[in-house]
Amino acid sequence: MNPRAKYIVEHYLETEPETRNCDKLLTLRVMQHYLNDNKGKDYIQIKMKDFGCIPAFETIKRIRALFQNVDKKYLPTDPDVRTRRGIAEEAWREYCLQWQNKF
């Protein structure tokens, strides 16, 4: 697994909770990061020469799934997304308690 991609995915999962619910938004943020295009746009333009440096959508999704399903970190905030992804309520409660104890 690409350590840089893992670091960037974790950064967005941690700092932008809405990316925990939407792989498309997470992919957009990662692509913007790789292309140094963080102007808050809802779209990006990719030059063919830059296309190879961007991690695949599937890679970004797998990294997000590892954090959420294995590490139980950065769980989705939307109950419908948690249900669709099969994240149990018990795991969600444990996650919330962990964060509550950090503050």
C-alpha positions in Angstrom: 0.0 0.0 0.0 1.2 3.5 -0.9 2.2 5.1 2.5 1.7 8.6 1.1 -1.8 7.8 -0.1 -2.6 6.3 3.3 -1.3 9.4 5.1 -3.4 11.8 2.8 -6.5 9.7 3.1 -6.2 9.7 6.9 -5.7 13.4 6.9 -9.0 14.0 5.1 -10.9 11.4 7.1 -9.7 13.2 10.3 -10.1 16.8 9.3 -13.2 16.6 7.0 -15.8 14.3 8.7 -18.1 14.4 5.6 -15.4 12.4 3.7 -16.1 9.5 6.0 -19.6 9.1 4.5 -18.7 9.6 0.8 -15.9 7.9 -1.2 -16.4 10.3 -4.1 -15.8 13.3 -1.9 -12.8 11.6 -0.3 -11.4 10.8 -3.8 -11.9 14.4 -4.9 -10.0 15.7 -1.9 -7.2 13.3 -2.4 -6.9 14.2 -6.1 -6.9 17.9 -5.2 -4.1 17.3 -2.7 -2.0 15.4 -5.3 -2.5 18.1 -7.9 -2.0 21.0 -5.4 -5.4 22.3 -6.4 -6.9 23.1 -3.0 -9.0 26.1 -4.1 -12.3 24.7 -2.7 -13.7 23.9 -6.2 -16.1 21.1 -6.7 -14.2 19.9 -9.8 -10.6 19.4 -10.9 -8.8 19.4 -14.2 -6.2 16.7 -14.7 -3.5 16.9 -17.2 -2.5 13.6 -18.8 1.1 13.9 -17.5 -0.2 14.1 -13.9 -2.7 11.3 -14.2 -0.3 8.5 -13.2 0.6 10.1 -9.8 -3.0 9.9 -8.5 -4.0 6.8 -6.6 -6.8 4.8 -8.1 -10.4 5.3 -6.7 -10.3 1.7 -5.5 -7.1 2.3 -3.6 -8.5 5.3 -1.8 -11.7 3.3 -1.0 -9.6 0.4 0.3 -7.6 2.7 2.6 -10.7 4.2 3.9 -12.2 0.8 4.5 -9.1 -0.3 6.4 -9.3 2.7 8.8 -13.0 2.1 9.4 -13.4 -1.7 9.3 -10.0 -2.8 10.8 -8.8 0.1 12.9 -12.3 1.3 13.8 -11.2 4.9 13.3 -13.0 7.7 11.4 -16.3 5.9 11.3 -19.1 7.3 9.2 -21.2 10.0 10.8 -24.3 9.2 8.8 -26.3 6.3 10.3 -27.5 5.2 6.9 -23.9 4.9 5.6 -23.0 2.9 8.7 -25.8 0.5 8.1 -24.9 0.1 4.4 -21.3 -0.6 5.2 -22.3 -3.0 8.0 -20.7 -1.1 10.8 -22.4 -2.3 14.0 -23.9 0.1 16.5 -21.6 -1.4 19.2 -18.5 -0.4 17.2 -20.0 3.1 16.8 -20.6 3.5 20.5 -17.0 2.4 21.3 -15.7 4.8 18.8 -17.7 7.7 20.3 -16.5 6.8 23.8 -12.9 6.8 22.7 -13.2 10.3 21.3 -15.1 11.5 24.4 -12.3 10.3 26.6 -9.7 12.2 24.6 -11.3 15.6 25.3 
